Amino acid sequence: MCGIIGYIGKEKSLPILIQGLKALEYRGYDSAGVAVFASDTVKVRRSVGQVKELERTLNNDLDIASHLGIGHTRWATHGIPSEENAHPHSDCQNRIFVVHNGIIENYKELKEYLKHRGHHFTSDTDTEIVPHLIEDFLKSNHDFSTALLDALKMIRGAYAFAIIDAKNPNTLYAARFSSPLVIGVGEGENFLASDPSALVGRTKNVIYLKDKELAEITKDNINIINLEKQKTPLEIVQLGLSLEQAQKGNYPHFMLKEIFEGPEVVRSALRGRLKSKENLVKLGGLEQIADKLKGAKRLLILACGTSYYAGLVGEYLFEEIAKIPTEVHFASEFRYRDEPLDQDTVAIAISQSGETADTLAAIRKAKEYGLITLGIINTVGSTIARETNAGVYNHAGPEIGVASTKAFISQLTILVLMASYLSKSNEYSLSNALLQELEAIPEKIKAILDQSSQLEALAEKYKHYDNFLFLGRKYNYPVALEGALKLKEISYIHAEGYGAGEMKHGPIAMISEKFPTMMIIPQNSVSEKMFANLEEIKARKGPVFAIATEGDQNIATLANDVFFVPKTIEPLEPFLTIVPLQLFAYYVGTKRGFDVDKPRNLAKSVTVE
Ligand code: F6R
């Protein structure tokens, strides 16, 4: 999704902006632009395509003396990717320059209003109304910040803005509502970014701007006020990101690096939280509301995409281990449905970024109804992490690959811990075995990763197919959904995930020798049922690629290809069955010639509805 970078200080701003935009590339975008204050005027450059295209148009300008600038990568929402629609946008007099993440919902009525007042527009974007609105308020009010605040009060929707006023070249303005923005605090210089990863290597001190706050940033000072013009204290925190984490290292793609981080991700999520010998789970983040939580009669999991699929695994875990009725909702549906909610229900948001607009809105709705809200969030300090009553951080490190992989594994880990924590009875025998086995999971994931070349070879064999069916059952039903999502998002192959029992109710119609099925068929309580499905597919000549348990003698005679995973207990199977599917998707995507770190049309963090 769109990215923002801003700079004010002693250095030349353009190289800093370009480097920041490159760090934001992973979020997904289709055009880019910059505005810098130089020689008493603001210069703007915008271009369609990659940041390197923008860099090319800048040529020798990169070296110009400019100590204030803003930059943007745009992921088109209103209007096609074009130079006119790329940010920054400005007002009629080319005085005010704005870059924006988010969506202004009432932009049409504001645009009409401004047109009637004589403003002229040059793009199809919602963003362009902002400089004109400020310009309009400046006619009756000479103070820029006041005009900006007045404009913010008229806007409905989500926004993170970085703004330059050509008449105030010593100030960089920033404002946010429901879309992240972080100020990087330097010495004799300050930075602005929509994503802290763009600040890595520049500064470790950051301030997360809160909703409805406006920042006036000079090279030596930061002043933050709310919409009522009251000053708010500066909360400087340390950025927990290292350069190593923000780089690919020896891996060709972030996605592969992050799949290989699977064992470490489980260990970090368990660290200090699991005492398996004493059958004890300690979740510091939940302690303050532990009593209320243990009285919960129902759980609601709210999430999107991969995090939603982790939530589906959570549903099985909470019901089997904690014996608490659990429902999982797409956050985008939950926010608009009218279901009865009572206060014995606890809502759990799962989100890697902690900024997904639908998940945030869903959790805000749950709070309005008086529910306790928890977060399973990877990004420390993110909006959802801040707005939930309590929660458990993933500590998985930044996930940069657009296709989520290590976050899923980490979310599974936290869900197992939470289910054990909420378990009504500590004598519940599974919980003990479960916690002991959980500690063995990292080594078992590693054993799978060590055989990645097998999956690479299988990807070569299967890469030409245009369609795939993914089948799993019980704990592996969400894995089938997630495996299909991974394949489609990075290789653009049509893939459908189904609960295997549903196959007979429709999807079986698609089976033919041209339509392979990925069967997740470990030895467990439902494997007999899965084998029956496998026979039905073979009877219709469908190729079968099975993910099965090591030592399974039967499977090799029935499936065309098999990848074996180590044995584990049923509730933990998703940890092991998802990894080969992630690797398979990765290899198919790369073998089909795609840059899997930049899948088309996708954004890393979906901060608009
Ligand atoms: C898929 C993927 C998305 C995200 C979804 C939720 O690979 O990355 O489906 O899982 O957009 O994002 P978070 O977890 O940040 O709320």
Residues whose N, C-alpha, C, O or C-beta is under 5 A from the ligand:
A	BS01	F6R	C304 G305 T306 S307 I350 S351 Q352 S353 G354 T356 V402 A403 S404 K604 V606
